Amino acid sequence: MTTTLVLIRHGQTDWNVAGRWQGEADIPLNENGRLQAQKVAQRLKNWSLQALISSDLQRAAATAQAIGEVCGLTPIYSAAWQERAVGDFSGMTGAQAREKYPDVFSATKSIGGVLNPPNGEQFTDFHRRAITAYETAVSEYDGQTIAIVSHGATLAIILSQVIGVPEGQFGRFRLNGNTGISVVQVDDGSAHVVRLNDTAHLE
């Protein structure tokens, strides 16, 4: 029996446009983000979804609400699906973070690993949280098709794990484009990515 996870990144925010680190900062959708949420909802209208889970941060929650209204589902909100807490990087652009914390970026490059923003969620903790959320969903919704609205880095962790990327690294893909759809199918414990960052509904 196949379990299908339809993974959806939230709609656009003003911080997305500005290239700011958001993390757990509770930034709302902007006007374009609300339109994107409506478009992805219409895209999913006939996908026979049986449950809808969402991060409880409002940019994801509002996207999930739009999907739920069209698909006839009540979103289930969970902090487990939140974006990584980025600590002192929150609100900064990438350039600002590099300028203020050059040692953090230099250390990351020297060890070939991922960033650990000062006072943020350590990558190992973030990885564990995201994978636990994913495994819990697969177990609880065995044999069903469910939609999950979350965040770029959180979804990238899961997709990287499914395609076999070593922990501490991300796959060589980008989830550019808000409301991109990725699909993971799980059969007898074996998972495969069958769709990656599909944003056809925005074109």
JORA-V324830 format. One record per residue. N is the residue number from 1. RES is the residue in one small letter. NEAR is the number of other ideal C-beta (glycine too) atoms within 10 Angstrom. Layout:
n={N | N}
res={RES | RES}
near={NEAR | NEAR}
//
This chain:
n={1 | 2 | 3 | 4 | 5 | 6 | 7 | 8 | 9 | 10 | 11 | 12 | 13 | 14 | 15 | 16 | 17 | 18 | 19 | 20 | 21 | 22 | 23 | 24 | 25 | 26 | 27 | 28 | 29 | 30 | 31 | 32 | 33 | 34 | 35 | 36 | 37 | 38 | 39 | 40 | 41 | 42 | 43 | 44 | 45 | 46 | 47 | 48 | 49 | 50 | 51 | 52 | 53 | 54 | 55 | 56 | 57 | 58 | 59 | 60 | 61 | 62 | 63 | 64 | 65 | 66 | 67 | 68 | 69 | 70 | 71 | 72 | 73 | 74 | 75 | 76 | 77 | 78 | 79 | 80 | 81 | 82 | 83 | 84 | 85 | 86 | 87 | 88 | 89 | 90 | 91 | 92 | 93 | 94 | 95 | 96 | 97 | 98 | 99 | 100 | 101 | 102 | 103 | 104 | 105 | 106 | 107 | 108 | 109 | 110 | 111 | 112 | 113 | 114 | 115 | 116 | 117 | 118 | 119 | 120 | 121 | 122 | 123 | 124 | 125 | 126 | 127 | 128 | 129 | 130 | 131 | 132 | 133 | 134 | 135 | 136 | 137 | 138 | 139 | 140 | 141 | 142 | 143 | 144 | 145 | 146 | 147 | 148 | 149 | 150 | 151 | 152 | 153 | 154 | 155 | 156 | 157 | 158 | 159 | 160 | 161 | 162 | 163 | 164 | 165 | 166 | 167 | 168 | 169 | 170 | 171 | 172 | 173 | 174 | 175 | 176 | 177 | 178 | 179 | 180 | 181 | 182 | 183 | 184 | 185 | 186 | 187 | 188 | 189 | 190 | 191 | 192 | 193 | 194 | 195 | 196 | 197 | 198 | 199 | 200 | 201 | 202 | 203}
res={m | t | t | t | l | v | l | i | r | h | g | q | t | d | w | n | v | a | g | r | w | q | g | e | a | d | i | p | l | n | e | n | g | r | l | q | a | q | k | v | a | q | r | l | k | n | w | s | l | q | a | l | i | s | s | d | l | q | r | a | a | a | t | a | q | a | i | g | e | v | c | g | l | t | p | i | y | s | a | a | w | q | e | r | a | v | g | d | f | s | g | m | t | g | a | q | a | r | e | k | y | p | d | v | f | s | a | t | k | s | i | g | g | v | l | n | p | p | n | g | e | q | f | t | d | f | h | r | r | a | i | t | a | y | e | t | a | v | s | e | y | d | g | q | t | i | a | i | v | s | h | g | a | t | l | a | i | i | l | s | q | v | i | g | v | p | e | g | q | f | g | r | f | r | l | n | g | n | t | g | i | s | v | v | q | v | d | d | g | s | a | h | v | v | r | l | n | d | t | a | h | l | e}
near={8 | 11 | 21 | 20 | 22 | 19 | 27 | 28 | 29 | 31 | 27 | 23 | 21 | 14 | 19 | 20 | 12 | 9 | 11 | 21 | 22 | 22 | 23 | 18 | 16 | 12 | 20 | 15 | 24 | 18 | 10 | 16 | 23 | 16 | 16 | 25 | 28 | 18 | 18 | 28 | 22 | 14 | 19 | 21 | 13 | 9 | 15 | 10 | 19 | 14 | 16 | 23 | 24 | 24 | 26 | 16 | 24 | 15 | 28 | 28 | 19 | 21 | 30 | 29 | 18 | 25 | 28 | 19 | 14 | 17 | 18 | 9 | 18 | 10 | 23 | 15 | 16 | 16 | 11 | 17 | 26 | 22 | 24 | 27 | 17 | 25 | 16 | 15 | 24 | 19 | 16 | 18 | 14 | 12 | 9 | 14 | 22 | 13 | 11 | 12 | 17 | 10 | 8 | 17 | 14 | 11 | 13 | 14 | 10 | 8 | 9 | 8 | 12 | 18 | 17 | 18 | 21 | 13 | 11 | 20 | 19 | 14 | 20 | 12 | 13 | 21 | 20 | 13 | 18 | 25 | 15 | 11 | 22 | 26 | 13 | 13 | 24 | 17 | 10 | 12 | 18 | 11 | 10 | 17 | 17 | 20 | 27 | 27 | 32 | 29 | 23 | 20 | 19 | 26 | 25 | 22 | 27 | 24 | 22 | 22 | 19 | 19 | 15 | 7 | 16 | 7 | 13 | 13 | 12 | 14 | 16 | 8 | 15 | 12 | 20 | 10 | 16 | 25 | 26 | 23 | 21 | 23 | 18 | 25 | 16 | 22 | 11 | 7 | 7 | 8 | 18 | 11 | 17 | 10 | 13 | 17 | 18 | 16 | 18 | 9 | 16 | 16 | 6}
//
